[in-house]
Amino acid sequence: MVFSSIIFLYFFLPLCLLLYFLVPGIRAKNVILLLFSLLFYGWGEPVYILLMLLNITVNYFLGRLMEWEPDKKKRTLVFAVFFNLLVLGFFKYYGFLIESINGLLGTSLPVRKLPLPIGISFYTFQTLSYIIDLYRGKFKAQRSLIRFGLYISMYFQLIAGPIVRYHDVEKQLSQREISARRLGKGLAMFLFGLGKKVLIANLVGELFDILVSGQTQFSTLGAWIGAIAYTLQIYFDFSGYSDMAVGLGHAFGFDFPENFRTPYLSSSVTEFWRRWHISLGTWFREYVYIPLGGNRGGAAKHIRNILIVWALTGLWHGANWTFVLWGLYYAVFLLIEKYVVKKRVPVLGNIVTLLIVVVGWVLFSSNDLAEVGVRLSAMAGFGALGLTDTAALFYLREYAVWLILGIVLCLPFAARLKTGLLWKHRVLTGLIALLILVISTAFLVTQNYNPFLYFRF
């Protein structure tokens, strides 16, 4: 198991902050953060501390090797990419690969389920971005093993992003502003993110679990409510975590990139992916799409590149064919927008895009392709329970307040309100943040264990 939220909020984080601000100098502060990050990472599976240390050590020396032997940079790059993808593939895709082989060939090869190291997809991509950018000559290799280890393992950003490229924080690893003002603002950002997770994502997630998880039959109303609940859950769960990570980064003196920008108000699928999980989209564009040739070389190559990138994007999220289908689903709509639909009507575009996104989350949240078919059939009006059912109506009434609150907080004014509070009304911000902490604590004490969705990816 990982840290319980209560232990993290009232013991781990305060102790880390206390020691961090007590020790003098950036070097000592980096050591404190690195030690707490390793403790956090290894809390549930202590053996995975060794995996993290291996990742840090190997990639640190591979980076140094590029400078020691510049004539062998390309060979070192190839080995580094192979090593990192091999580790990621072994832990994340080994079981998926064996199951796919068994299904295809009718074999019965044994499948051993391996506990997935938390955040392995995120820190692997960060490591790869460091190695590739170093090869490209964007910066010099980090000489301090402590600073490099901290970049890879920062606990408040490690397990669900945002994906931070090394050149974004290179200077901050050795010199950054640490002040009471940044601490206060950062903690407020953290608590606002906590409220997103605990007070909205967890509650609409309960509705999704009731209406969808483990169910084999749906009414049209029940299927749509479940899809909408998941649409809200994954947004507030993931954007809440990103806010928490960015907030704690700010408190410790780091400036991390924005990861969400009111994505559900997008007027096209292209725009949606410029607003949703921005750091992941940036990573795939910089390290896969552009090296493949991007949109250069004609339509056929561009279509090929889009399909490759989005198949990989889907697979990055999980070892399941539903994720691959989800990625290709978006690839198709992106290509339609590029080559078929040239002009967009903003209002109609918003509605159509949101519909595409909601259906996409059905693919994303289903356990297998059979479940995808059953849920989409029900949403189209062919549910086994008819157009509506008593349970769906009951739970719609029970959770209506949380659904409405979630929808309202997706609107632009919510983001502007939060930004305004953080910069202009510090006392009010502090009181609201404290209230969120108190209410969230009350919910956390009574709720069942409910980790962030993106811990699985």
Contacts in CASP RR format, 6 or more apart in sequence:
PFRMAT RR
TARGET T0000
AUTHOR 0000-0000-0000
METHOD contacts of the structure
MODEL  1
MVFSSIIFLYFFLPLCLLLYFLVPGIRAKNVILLLFSLLFYGWGEPVYIL
LMLLNITVNYFLGRLMEWEPDKKKRTLVFAVFFNLLVLGFFKYYGFLIES
INGLLGTSLPVRKLPLPIGISFYTFQTLSYIIDLYRGKFKAQRSLIRFGL
YISMYFQLIAGPIVRYHDVEKQLSQREISARRLGKGLAMFLFGLGKKVLI
ANLVGELFDILVSGQTQFSTLGAWIGAIAYTLQIYFDFSGYSDMAVGLGH
AFGFDFPENFRTPYLSSSVTEFWRRWHISLGTWFREYVYIPLGGNRGGAA
KHIRNILIVWALTGLWHGANWTFVLWGLYYAVFLLIEKYVVKKRVPVLGN
IVTLLIVVVGWVLFSSNDLAEVGVRLSAMAGFGALGLTDTAALFYLREYA
VWLILGIVLCLPFAARLKTGLLWKHRVLTGLIALLILVISTAFLVTQNYN
PFLYFRF
1 43 0 8 1.000
1 44 0 8 1.000
1 449 0 8 1.000
2 43 0 8 1.000
2 44 0 8 1.000
2 118 0 8 1.000
2 451 0 8 1.000
2 455 0 8 1.000
3 12 0 8 1.000
3 40 0 8 1.000
3 43 0 8 1.000
4 449 0 8 1.000
5 198 0 8 1.000
5 444 0 8 1.000
6 441 0 8 1.000
6 444 0 8 1.000
6 445 0 8 1.000
9 194 0 8 1.000
9 437 0 8 1.000
9 441 0 8 1.000
9 444 0 8 1.000
12 36 0 8 1.000
12 40 0 8 1.000
13 248 0 8 1.000
16 32 0 8 1.000
16 33 0 8 1.000
16 36 0 8 1.000
17 183 0 8 1.000
17 251 0 8 1.000
19 32 0 8 1.000
20 29 0 8 1.000
20 32 0 8 1.000
20 33 0 8 1.000
20 252 0 8 1.000
21 178 0 8 1.000
21 183 0 8 1.000
23 29 0 8 1.000
23 31 0 8 1.000
23 32 0 8 1.000
26 174 0 8 1.000
26 175 0 8 1.000
26 176 0 8 1.000
27 146 0 8 1.000
29 178 0 8 1.000
29 252 0 8 1.000
30 146 0 8 1.000
30 147 0 8 1.000
30 150 0 8 1.000
30 173 0 8 1.000
31 146 0 8 1.000
33 150 0 8 1.000
33 154 0 8 1.000
33 155 0 8 1.000
33 252 0 8 1.000
34 146 0 8 1.000
34 149 0 8 1.000
34 150 0 8 1.000
34 153 0 8 1.000
36 155 0 8 1.000
37 150 0 8 1.000
37 153 0 8 1.000
37 154 0 8 1.000
37 155 0 8 1.000
37 158 0 8 1.000
38 49 0 8 1.000
38 52 0 8 1.000
38 53 0 8 1.000
38 153 0 8 1.000
40 155 0 8 1.000
40 158 0 8 1.000
41 48 0 8 1.000
41 49 0 8 1.000
41 52 0 8 1.000
41 118 0 8 1.000
41 153 0 8 1.000
41 155 0 8 1.000
41 158 0 8 1.000
42 48 0 8 1.000
42 49 0 8 1.000
42 52 0 8 1.000
45 115 0 8 1.000
45 117 0 8 1.000
48 117 0 8 1.000
48 118 0 8 1.000
51 87 0 8 1.000
51 117 0 8 1.000
52 117 0 8 1.000
52 123 0 8 1.000
52 152 0 8 1.000
52 153 0 8 1.000
55 84 0 8 1.000
55 87 0 8 1.000
55 123 0 8 1.000
55 124 0 8 1.000
55 127 0 8 1.000
55 152 0 8 1.000
56 145 0 8 1.000
56 148 0 8 1.000
56 149 0 8 1.000
56 152 0 8 1.000
56 153 0 8 1.000
57 145 0 8 1.000
58 83 0 8 1.000
59 80 0 8 1.000
59 84 0 8 1.000
59 127 0 8 1.000
59 130 0 8 1.000
59 131 0 8 1.000
59 148 0 8 1.000
59 152 0 8 1.000
60 142 0 8 1.000
60 145 0 8 1.000
60 148 0 8 1.000
60 149 0 8 1.000
62 76 0 8 1.000
62 79 0 8 1.000
62 80 0 8 1.000
62 83 0 8 1.000
62 131 0 8 1.000
63 76 0 8 1.000
63 80 0 8 1.000
63 130 0 8 1.000
63 131 0 8 1.000
63 134 0 8 1.000
63 141 0 8 1.000
63 142 0 8 1.000
64 141 0 8 1.000
64 143 0 8 1.000
65 72 0 8 1.000
65 76 0 8 1.000
66 73 0 8 1.000
66 76 0 8 1.000
66 77 0 8 1.000
66 134 0 8 1.000
66 135 0 8 1.000
66 141 0 8 1.000
67 140 0 8 1.000
67 141 0 8 1.000
69 76 0 8 1.000
73 135 0 8 1.000
74 135 0 8 1.000
76 135 0 8 1.000
77 131 0 8 1.000
77 132 0 8 1.000
77 135 0 8 1.000
80 128 0 8 1.000
80 131 0 8 1.000
81 128 0 8 1.000
81 131 0 8 1.000
81 132 0 8 1.000
84 124 0 8 1.000
84 127 0 8 1.000
84 128 0 8 1.000
84 131 0 8 1.000
85 124 0 8 1.000
85 128 0 8 1.000
87 120 0 8 1.000
87 124 0 8 1.000
88 120 0 8 1.000
88 121 0 8 1.000
88 124 0 8 1.000
90 114 0 8 1.000
91 114 0 8 1.000
91 116 0 8 1.000
91 117 0 8 1.000
91 120 0 8 1.000
92 116 0 8 1.000
92 120 0 8 1.000
92 121 0 8 1.000
92 318 0 8 1.000
92 319 0 8 1.000
93 315 0 8 1.000
93 319 0 8 1.000
94 112 0 8 1.000
94 114 0 8 1.000
95 111 0 8 1.000
95 112 0 8 1.000
95 113 0 8 1.000
95 114 0 8 1.000
95 319 0 8 1.000
96 318 0 8 1.000
96 319 0 8 1.000
96 320 0 8 1.000
98 109 0 8 1.000
98 110 0 8 1.000
98 111 0 8 1.000
99 111 0 8 1.000
100 321 0 8 1.000
101 107 0 8 1.000
101 109 0 8 1.000
102 108 0 8 1.000
102 109 0 8 1.000
102 111 0 8 1.000
116 456 0 8 1.000
118 158 0 8 1.000
118 159 0 8 1.000
118 455 0 8 1.000
119 158 0 8 1.000
119 159 0 8 1.000
119 160 0 8 1.000
119 455 0 8 1.000
119 457 0 8 1.000
121 316 0 8 1.000
121 317 0 8 1.000
121 457 0 8 1.000
122 158 0 8 1.000
122 159 0 8 1.000
122 160 0 8 1.000
122 161 0 8 1.000
122 163 0 8 1.000
123 152 0 8 1.000
123 153 0 8 1.000
123 158 0 8 1.000
125 163 0 8 1.000
125 280 0 8 1.000
125 283 0 8 1.000
126 151 0 8 1.000
126 152 0 8 1.000
126 163 0 8 1.000
126 164 0 8 1.000
126 165 0 8 1.000
126 166 0 8 1.000
127 152 0 8 1.000
128 287 0 8 1.000
129 163 0 8 1.000
129 165 0 8 1.000
129 166 0 8 1.000
129 283 0 8 1.000
129 286 0 8 1.000
129 287 0 8 1.000
130 142 0 8 1.000
130 151 0 8 1.000
130 165 0 8 1.000
130 166 0 8 1.000
132 287 0 8 1.000
133 139 0 8 1.000
133 165 0 8 1.000
133 166 0 8 1.000
133 167 0 8 1.000
134 140 0 8 1.000
134 141 0 8 1.000
134 166 0 8 1.000
138 167 0 8 1.000
139 166 0 8 1.000
139 167 0 8 1.000
139 170 0 8 1.000
142 148 0 8 1.000
142 151 0 8 1.000
142 166 0 8 1.000
142 170 0 8 1.000
142 173 0 8 1.000
144 173 0 8 1.000
144 174 0 8 1.000
147 173 0 8 1.000
147 174 0 8 1.000
150 173 0 8 1.000
151 164 0 8 1.000
151 166 0 8 1.000
151 169 0 8 1.000
151 173 0 8 1.000
152 158 0 8 1.000
154 249 0 8 1.000
154 254 0 8 1.000
156 244 0 8 1.000
156 245 0 8 1.000
156 247 0 8 1.000
156 248 0 8 1.000
156 249 0 8 1.000
156 252 0 8 1.000
157 164 0 8 1.000
157 245 0 8 1.000
157 248 0 8 1.000
157 249 0 8 1.000
157 256 0 8 1.000
159 452 0 8 1.000
159 454 0 8 1.000
159 455 0 8 1.000
160 238 0 8 1.000
160 241 0 8 1.000
160 242 0 8 1.000
160 245 0 8 1.000
160 452 0 8 1.000
160 454 0 8 1.000
160 455 0 8 1.000
160 457 0 8 1.000
161 241 0 8 1.000
161 242 0 8 1.000
161 245 0 8 1.000
161 259 0 8 1.000
161 279 0 8 1.000
161 454 0 8 1.000
162 242 0 8 1.000
162 245 0 8 1.000
162 246 0 8 1.000
162 256 0 8 1.000
162 257 0 8 1.000
162 258 0 8 1.000
162 259 0 8 1.000
162 278 0 8 1.000
162 279 0 8 1.000
163 279 0 8 1.000
163 280 0 8 1.000
163 282 0 8 1.000
163 283 0 8 1.000
164 256 0 8 1.000
164 257 0 8 1.000
164 279 0 8 1.000
165 282 0 8 1.000
165 283 0 8 1.000
165 286 0 8 1.000
168 255 0 8 1.000
168 256 0 8 1.000
168 257 0 8 1.000
169 254 0 8 1.000
169 255 0 8 1.000
169 256 0 8 1.000
172 253 0 8 1.000
172 254 0 8 1.000
172 255 0 8 1.000
176 253 0 8 1.000
176 254 0 8 1.000
177 253 0 8 1.000
178 252 0 8 1.000
178 253 0 8 1.000
182 250 0 8 1.000
182 251 0 8 1.000
182 253 0 8 1.000
183 251 0 8 1.000
184 251 0 8 1.000
185 247 0 8 1.000
185 250 0 8 1.000
185 251 0 8 1.000
185 422 0 8 1.000
186 247 0 8 1.000
186 248 0 8 1.000
186 249 0 8 1.000
186 250 0 8 1.000
186 251 0 8 1.000
187 247 0 8 1.000
187 248 0 8 1.000
187 251 0 8 1.000
187 433 0 8 1.000
188 421 0 8 1.000
188 422 0 8 1.000
188 429 0 8 1.000
188 430 0 8 1.000
188 432 0 8 1.000
188 433 0 8 1.000
189 243 0 8 1.000
189 244 0 8 1.000
189 246 0 8 1.000
189 247 0 8 1.000
189 250 0 8 1.000
189 422 0 8 1.000
190 243 0 8 1.000
190 244 0 8 1.000
190 247 0 8 1.000
190 248 0 8 1.000
190 251 0 8 1.000
191 433 0 8 1.000
191 434 0 8 1.000
191 436 0 8 1.000
191 437 0 8 1.000
191 440 0 8 1.000
192 243 0 8 1.000
192 418 0 8 1.000
192 433 0 8 1.000
192 436 0 8 1.000
193 239 0 8 1.000
193 240 0 8 1.000
193 241 0 8 1.000
193 243 0 8 1.000
193 244 0 8 1.000
194 240 0 8 1.000
194 244 0 8 1.000
194 436 0 8 1.000
194 437 0 8 1.000
194 440 0 8 1.000
195 240 0 8 1.000
195 436 0 8 1.000
195 439 0 8 1.000
195 440 0 8 1.000
196 236 0 8 1.000
196 237 0 8 1.000
196 239 0 8 1.000
196 240 0 8 1.000
196 243 0 8 1.000
196 409 0 8 1.000
197 236 0 8 1.000
197 237 0 8 1.000
197 240 0 8 1.000
197 241 0 8 1.000
197 244 0 8 1.000
197 452 0 8 1.000
198 440 0 8 1.000
198 443 0 8 1.000
198 444 0 8 1.000
198 447 0 8 1.000
199 436 0 8 1.000
199 439 0 8 1.000
199 440 0 8 1.000
199 443 0 8 1.000
200 232 0 8 1.000
200 236 0 8 1.000
200 402 0 8 1.000
200 405 0 8 1.000
200 406 0 8 1.000
200 409 0 8 1.000
201 232 0 8 1.000
201 233 0 8 1.000
201 234 0 8 1.000
201 235 0 8 1.000
201 236 0 8 1.000
201 237 0 8 1.000
201 240 0 8 1.000
202 443 0 8 1.000
202 447 0 8 1.000
202 450 0 8 1.000
203 399 0 8 1.000
203 402 0 8 1.000
204 229 0 8 1.000
204 230 0 8 1.000
204 232 0 8 1.000
204 233 0 8 1.000
204 236 0 8 1.000
204 399 0 8 1.000
204 402 0 8 1.000
204 403 0 8 1.000
204 406 0 8 1.000
205 229 0 8 1.000
205 230 0 8 1.000
205 233 0 8 1.000
206 399 0 8 1.000
207 225 0 8 1.000
207 226 0 8 1.000
207 229 0 8 1.000
207 395 0 8 1.000
207 398 0 8 1.000
207 399 0 8 1.000
207 402 0 8 1.000
207 403 0 8 1.000
208 226 0 8 1.000
208 229 0 8 1.000
208 230 0 8 1.000
208 233 0 8 1.000
208 365 0 8 1.000
210 395 0 8 1.000
211 218 0 8 1.000
211 222 0 8 1.000
211 223 0 8 1.000
211 225 0 8 1.000
211 226 0 8 1.000
211 229 0 8 1.000
211 391 0 8 1.000
211 392 0 8 1.000
211 395 0 8 1.000
212 218 0 8 1.000
212 223 0 8 1.000
212 226 0 8 1.000
212 229 0 8 1.000
212 230 0 8 1.000
212 365 0 8 1.000
212 375 0 8 1.000
216 374 0 8 1.000
217 374 0 8 1.000
217 383 0 8 1.000
217 384 0 8 1.000
217 385 0 8 1.000
218 374 0 8 1.000
218 375 0 8 1.000
218 378 0 8 1.000
218 383 0 8 1.000
218 384 0 8 1.000
218 385 0 8 1.000
219 378 0 8 1.000
219 383 0 8 1.000
219 385 0 8 1.000
219 386 0 8 1.000
219 387 0 8 1.000
219 388 0 8 1.000
219 389 0 8 1.000
219 392 0 8 1.000
220 378 0 8 1.000
220 379 0 8 1.000
220 380 0 8 1.000
220 381 0 8 1.000
220 383 0 8 1.000
220 386 0 8 1.000
220 387 0 8 1.000
220 388 0 8 1.000
221 387 0 8 1.000
221 388 0 8 1.000
221 389 0 8 1.000
221 392 0 8 1.000
221 393 0 8 1.000
221 396 0 8 1.000
222 378 0 8 1.000
222 385 0 8 1.000
222 388 0 8 1.000
222 389 0 8 1.000
222 391 0 8 1.000
222 392 0 8 1.000
223 375 0 8 1.000
223 378 0 8 1.000
223 379 0 8 1.000
223 383 0 8 1.000
224 379 0 8 1.000
225 392 0 8 1.000
225 395 0 8 1.000
225 396 0 8 1.000
227 358 0 8 1.000
227 359 0 8 1.000
227 361 0 8 1.000
227 362 0 8 1.000
227 375 0 8 1.000
227 379 0 8 1.000
228 358 0 8 1.000
228 403 0 8 1.000
229 399 0 8 1.000
229 403 0 8 1.000
230 361 0 8 1.000
230 362 0 8 1.000
230 365 0 8 1.000
231 264 0 8 1.000
231 357 0 8 1.000
231 358 0 8 1.000
231 361 0 8 1.000
232 403 0 8 1.000
232 406 0 8 1.000
232 407 0 8 1.000
232 410 0 8 1.000
233 453 0 8 1.000
234 361 0 8 1.000
234 364 0 8 1.000
234 365 0 8 1.000
234 453 0 8 1.000
235 260 0 8 1.000
235 263 0 8 1.000
235 264 0 8 1.000
235 410 0 8 1.000
236 406 0 8 1.000
236 409 0 8 1.000
237 452 0 8 1.000
237 453 0 8 1.000
237 454 0 8 1.000
238 260 0 8 1.000
238 277 0 8 1.000
238 452 0 8 1.000
238 453 0 8 1.000
238 454 0 8 1.000
239 259 0 8 1.000
239 260 0 8 1.000
241 452 0 8 1.000
241 454 0 8 1.000
242 259 0 8 1.000
242 260 0 8 1.000
245 256 0 8 1.000
246 256 0 8 1.000
246 258 0 8 1.000
246 259 0 8 1.000
249 255 0 8 1.000
249 256 0 8 1.000
250 256 0 8 1.000
257 278 0 8 1.000
257 279 0 8 1.000
257 282 0 8 1.000
258 278 0 8 1.000
259 277 0 8 1.000
259 278 0 8 1.000
259 279 0 8 1.000
260 275 0 8 1.000
260 276 0 8 1.000
260 277 0 8 1.000
260 278 0 8 1.000
261 274 0 8 1.000
261 275 0 8 1.000
261 278 0 8 1.000
261 415 0 8 1.000
262 275 0 8 1.000
262 410 0 8 1.000
262 411 0 8 1.000
262 412 0 8 1.000
262 415 0 8 1.000
263 272 0 8 1.000
263 275 0 8 1.000
263 276 0 8 1.000
263 357 0 8 1.000
264 354 0 8 1.000
264 357 0 8 1.000
264 410 0 8 1.000
265 275 0 8 1.000
265 350 0 8 1.000
265 410 0 8 1.000
265 411 0 8 1.000
265 412 0 8 1.000
266 272 0 8 1.000
266 274 0 8 1.000
266 275 0 8 1.000
266 350 0 8 1.000
266 353 0 8 1.000
267 344 0 8 1.000
267 346 0 8 1.000
267 349 0 8 1.000
267 350 0 8 1.000
267 353 0 8 1.000
268 337 0 8 1.000
268 344 0 8 1.000
268 349 0 8 1.000
268 353 0 8 1.000
269 330 0 8 1.000
269 333 0 8 1.000
269 334 0 8 1.000
269 337 0 8 1.000
269 353 0 8 1.000
269 356 0 8 1.000
269 357 0 8 1.000
270 334 0 8 1.000
270 337 0 8 1.000
270 338 0 8 1.000
271 353 0 8 1.000
272 353 0 8 1.000
272 357 0 8 1.000
273 281 0 8 1.000
273 330 0 8 1.000
273 334 0 8 1.000
280 313 0 8 1.000
280 316 0 8 1.000
281 313 0 8 1.000
284 309 0 8 1.000
284 312 0 8 1.000
284 313 0 8 1.000
288 308 0 8 1.000
288 309 0 8 1.000
288 312 0 8 1.000
289 305 0 8 1.000
289 306 0 8 1.000
289 309 0 8 1.000
292 304 0 8 1.000
292 305 0 8 1.000
292 308 0 8 1.000
292 309 0 8 1.000
293 301 0 8 1.000
293 305 0 8 1.000
294 301 0 8 1.000
294 302 0 8 1.000
294 305 0 8 1.000
295 302 0 8 1.000
295 305 0 8 1.000
296 302 0 8 1.000
299 339 0 8 1.000
302 338 0 8 1.000
303 335 0 8 1.000
306 331 0 8 1.000
306 334 0 8 1.000
306 335 0 8 1.000
307 328 0 8 1.000
307 331 0 8 1.000
309 331 0 8 1.000
310 327 0 8 1.000
310 328 0 8 1.000
310 330 0 8 1.000
310 331 0 8 1.000
310 334 0 8 1.000
311 324 0 8 1.000
311 327 0 8 1.000
311 328 0 8 1.000
311 331 0 8 1.000
313 327 0 8 1.000
313 330 0 8 1.000
314 323 0 8 1.000
314 324 0 8 1.000
314 326 0 8 1.000
314 327 0 8 1.000
315 323 0 8 1.000
315 324 0 8 1.000
316 457 0 8 1.000
317 323 0 8 1.000
317 326 0 8 1.000
317 364 0 8 1.000
317 457 0 8 1.000
318 456 0 8 1.000
318 457 0 8 1.000
320 367 0 8 1.000
320 368 0 8 1.000
321 368 0 8 1.000
321 369 0 8 1.000
322 363 0 8 1.000
322 364 0 8 1.000
322 366 0 8 1.000
322 367 0 8 1.000
322 368 0 8 1.000
322 369 0 8 1.000
322 372 0 8 1.000
323 364 0 8 1.000
325 363 0 8 1.000
325 369 0 8 1.000
325 372 0 8 1.000
326 360 0 8 1.000
326 363 0 8 1.000
326 364 0 8 1.000
329 360 0 8 1.000
329 363 0 8 1.000
330 360 0 8 1.000
333 356 0 8 1.000
359 376 0 8 1.000
359 379 0 8 1.000
362 372 0 8 1.000
362 375 0 8 1.000
362 376 0 8 1.000
362 379 0 8 1.000
363 372 0 8 1.000
366 372 0 8 1.000
366 375 0 8 1.000
374 383 0 8 1.000
377 383 0 8 1.000
378 384 0 8 1.000
378 385 0 8 1.000
381 387 0 8 1.000
396 403 0 8 1.000
408 414 0 8 1.000
421 428 0 8 1.000
421 429 0 8 1.000
421 432 0 8 1.000
422 429 0 8 1.000
END
